[in-house]
């Protein structure tokens, strides 16, 4: 298992341990937040991904600290695996409704379609979006049997072309929900993610 495989398994175990107390309703309830490392194709950390529960939706924040300058397509992918060197194990975009890709596509978008990440000459960039899916262990589609990953691509997403917006190669990846099999294995070595 790669370093990222360990991270995703640990993330699901930690999130699963949050239990009912973290999910209580009412004014005193604290939204669940999870932070995961973003790795490039060489296994170097190049940023972080943070997800925060907002009722039945999820606030996604990407902070890049070592991604090449430019505009990069960014998406949630259907499998919670980030195996180097090309992250193809993350599968296609998260698309439980079988739509086409892109907010500008009349038959789109995918649930996992996010805005482009713009990175400056200092190799830093920031992206924020809200996804209409609950960030709660055991809920679909983020916590399905395969888990979910966030992938940054080499080129800008045109928000129209199916299936990936012509956004090019996968250059960075973060596991945001573990596959059920790895979560149940209880693997925690090498964890960098934090749930709170």
N, C-alpha and C positions, 0 to 999 in steps of 0.2 A: 504494500500500500504506500502511495506517495505521501509526502508531508501534507498535501492538501486533503488527501483522503482521511488522514488522522484528524485534521482540523474539523472536517465536516462531521465525523462521527462524534467527536467530543462536543461539538456545538449542539447536536441533537440531544445528547445525554444531559448536558447542562440545562438546556431549555426544558427538557422533560421533567427535570428536577424542580422546576419553578413551582409546579403544583397549583392547586386551586387558590391558594392565598394570593398568588400574583395575578389571578384572573378575577378577583372579586370586583363587583360593580360598586359604584358609589363615589362620592367626592374624594375619599381618601385613597382610592385605588391608584397605583402608580403604573403608567404604561410600561409594558415590557420593551426593553431595548436590547439588541444584539449587535455586536461589532465583530467583523471578520476581516482577516488580512486579504489584500488583493495582491496576487502574485503574477509576475510576467512569465514568459515561456522558459526562462532559465531558472525559475524557482526563487527569484529575488522579490522581496516585498516591495511593491510600488504604490501602495496606498491602502485605504481601508474602506469598507462598506458598512454602513450602520442602518439597521432597520428598526423602526419603532412602531409598536402597535397603536392604531388609532381606530378603536371600535372594530368595524368589519373591514377596514382598509389598513394599508401598511405604508408608512412614510419611508422612502428609500433615500439615503444620502451616500454619495460616492465622493471620497476625497483622494485625488491622485497626487502622488508626491514623486513619481519617477517614471511617468508615462511620456512618450515622445510628444513634443508640441504639435498641436493640430486639433482637428475636430474628429471625434471618435464615436461611432455607433455603440450604444450600450443597451444590453437587453438582459432580461431574466431568461435563463435557459431551462429546459425541462428536466435535466438530470443534475443532481447535486454531486458532481464529480469534476475535478479540475486536474486531470492528468496531463503532465507535460509530455511532449513539447508543444502541442497544438490545441489542447483543450477540446478536441472533438468528442471526448467522453461526456461533455456537458449536454450533448444532444442538440435538438432544434430549439427554437424559441418556445417559451411557455405559452401554450395556445390551446387551452381546454375547450374552447368554443369553435375550433376549426375555422377561424377567420383568416383572411389574408393579412399580409404584413403592412403596417404603417398607418399613422393617423390621417394621412392624406389619401389613403386608398379607400374608395367607397365600400369595399368589402372587408375593411380592416377595423381596428388594429388587433394584433395579438395582445393578450393580457400582459405578456412580458416585454412589450415595446416601451422603451423609455426615451427621454430626450437625449440628444447628443451630449457627450462630455467634451467641453472645450478646455484644452490644456495650453497654458502659456509657454513662453520661451524658457521660463524657470522650471518647466516640467511639472507644474502644479495646476490642478483644475478641480472644479467642484460641480456636482450635479445633485439636484433634489427633485423628487417626483413622488406622487402618491399612486399606489397600485390598489385596485379594487379587489383585494383578497386579504383575508384575515391572517395576521401573523400570530398564530396560536398553535402550539404543538397538537397534532392530531387532526388539524383541519386541512381540507383541500382548497386549492390545488398546490399551495406552496409546500405543504407537508404530505405529499402523496408518496407512494411507495418508492419512487425514484429520487425524491428530494428536489432541490432547486439550486441553480448556480447563477451568478451574475457574471457576464462576459463583456469585456471591452474589446472593440474591433479596431483594425488599423485605419479605416477610413470613415468618413461621415456617412450617416444613415440618411438616405433621401426620403425616408418616411413614406415610401410609396411602392417600391419594387418588392414583389414577393419572391422568395421567402425571407430575405434578410436586409433589404434596403440597400443592396450593393455596398455593404459596409466592410467588405474585405476579410482578411485573416483575423483570427482570434489572438489578441496580444496580451490579454490579462484576464484573470479569472479569480473569483472568490466563491466559496461554498456558503450558501445561506440557509440551506436545510438539508439534512442528511438523508440518504436512502434508508429505508426502514431496516434493511438487513444489517447495515453498519451501525445504526443507532442501537439496535438490540444487542449487538456484540459488545457494547460497552467499552469500545476502544477510546482511551483518553490521552495516550502518549502524544506529545508534540502539539498540544492544543494551544492556540493563540487567541481564539475567539473568546468573547466574554458576554455572558448574559446577565442582565441586572433588571 
